[in-house]
């Protein structure tokens, strides 16, 4: 069956009819293409290739967003979209020949960047490999060039390939076309209709079935050899920039195909769009602008900050120094374990040797699904010693967050407790699985290769091997943000960055690991116990629920201090509040143990001065400091309790930059978009931007996020907003994502929230905007007993409005109360204002009730 090429209807959303043209290629057929010519001589040509069963409409926003100096061409394959329906079956090599002939007809010349999706990926790569001299870059979105060994082909593809189903699903009915658009998240109905428009009858859909039938699922398939050759040859594109823009939740081309592509092209830039599915360009609005940004940056010189001069070192140097010390290195009061320095050093060395014997190599990523304690510490330092990379997806992310984090980081091996190995098994994580705990039925059920004790035993019975220390710029750690303002992001630290962090903590807080009175750490925020050996100080983990800081008590904190002679405490505001609220139950000896603390660091969220005053009465000898920072960089600034008592300003005072830290402000425009240039002018509100030797190296598989954060080069855009005062002190006013944009301009939330909290005598309040940015109306939501969400009474409403007006000049439209404000799992203190705004908006629109 044949049919002539056509141009699309003129009313398809987002498609400029002027882009459509028909190109006759002798001996092939007539192609429909979308072309946006360059203004003048093109700087480069972008060649965009769709997959099955989409068409060039997939790339409409690429044509719209591209600079005028680019020539952009999006093709419809023969038999697809609005191109000619030609006779016969077209195999993969035919499709590559088609594209070759079309670009000849269009007189395409270099430099060329290919952009492709789905089965357009192999076709575009086949073309690219024939045109190496013209190739400037390659962009791939959710595609594949090889079926990874040991993994079945995608279920949807296998079902569609079944002989009784193939033609019925793909040709005689529109099932395959409809199924593809259903894979997207919330695509508008008119856009769905546009995708389906070229495929209204069986004749127009024949090539869809041919495409599915041409997927080589076995070595004898007619297209298998061609695809294998492409898969092998893409490994040679080492001098060609590559960008992999990936929908993380694609049920067709899952992360295993991304992993395969990264293995073949390890130099590729990667950005995983969380929650986006197969049609990533539709599900992730930022995808097309990011592709344009990536192509634009190809003309720029490499962006890299000069490495600071840090002497060769190792994170376990202090541990090795204390290998003969029989005093307590780690006390875990949850399990009752107390491990000496000598035992910890020996076990770390044994595990390191055992891991190497098991085939874990330098650069391999190893997920640590182990709660803080001696086993975690030994496993972390052993992993670093052999040059492998520690991946921490802590329970503070919640189970769903941990799953997403592990899928994103793609560890090669896993060390975990039974629940952790169970999670790894459900995710199909590859490599070695090492169980922390006793052997038994769980070892078989969880397919564990060994227990951590068995790994140590192997190491103990193996002759010591020469292990080259990792290089200072080798990756050391992948840790995740809390996910309080969106999906948790992987943050990569190199060994150089971790050394700088260790030294910054030591120098900023005068931490002593020698002499008559060495310091010891009470890790009331348990993950910080891992840094104890790096600093050469003992650490204790109180008896508490790791994911619930409010489970801490004054008694359990005092017991932890007593176990190691604690002089330092790292805590969170929620944990500190729990300690203070249970202080009445302390015995005399317990009070004495807390009174021995010389320094208390409270971080993770703003700490009210009143809470610090209460804590100071319980720990009178301690200095209290609230370091400001984030997963990407900590500590950055510091403020002491005396300054907080007298602080008066807009937001929360977080103090002066620590030595080695630079702070700048990117002023907010009327639309709350931060400026490019930085200022240090007092009282200018904007995004807080920092630079320090111990900040993150990069975001993991988040090229676009890294690109935006790394501006200027070598700096980090924090996503927080605030200002510097006349004394050079930094004040935090909230998160950039939570800034209201009212008719009068941007409004930051924290100052109004603090005024509302004090007025209503509550521990949490949120200022949120109702309506679209530019005309948002301010609403205060208070934590208060009562309905899940409801209106505050008239008296409280009037008092809160007056308090906020006096403090900020802001007129609040409504005051609501909420039984439980949503906060992050890790710190239990970072408010999810986006969710509160959504729920408050629905309530005020009459879509909820006081329940």
Secondary structure, DSSP 8 states (H G I E B T S, - for coil): --B------TT-TT--GGGEEEEEETTTEEEEEEEE--SSS-SEEEEEE--SS--GGGGHHHHHHS-TTEEEEEE--TTSTTS-B-SS---HHHHHHHHHHHHHHTT--SSEEEEEETTHHHHHHHHHHH-GGGEEEEEEES--SS--TTS---HHHHHHHSHHHHHIIIIISSHHHHHHHHTSSS--HHHHHHHHTT--SHHHHHHHHHHHHTS--STTSTTHHHHHHHHHHGGG-TTSEEEEEEETT-SSS-HHHHHHHHHH-TT-EEEEETT--SSHHHH-THHHHHHHHHHHHTTS-----------S--TTHHHHHTTT--SEEEEETTTTEEEEHHHHHHHHHHHHHHHHHTT--TT-EEEEE--SSHHHHHHHHHHHHTT-EEEE--GGGHHHHHHHHHHHH--SEEEE-HHHHHHHHHHT--S-EEE-S--SHHHHHTT-SEEHHHHHHHHHTS---------TTSEEEEEE---TTSS--EEEEEHHHHHHHHHHHHHHTT---SSTT--EEEESSGGGGGGHHHHT-EEEE-SS-TT-GGG--HHHHHHHHHHHT--EEEE-HHHHHHHHHTGGG--HHHHHHHHT--EEEE-SS---HHHHHHHHHHSTT-EEE--EEETTEEEEEE-BHHHHHH--SSSEEEEEE-TTEEEEEEEB-TTS-B-SS-B--TT--EEEEEEETTS-SEETTBHHHHHHHS-STT-EEEEEEEEE-TTS-EEEEEEGGG-EEETTEEE-SHHHHHHHHHHHT-S-EEEEEESSTTS-EEEEEEE-SSSSEEE--HHHHHHHHHHHHHHH----SEEEEESS--B-TTTS--B-HHHHHHHHHHHHTTS----
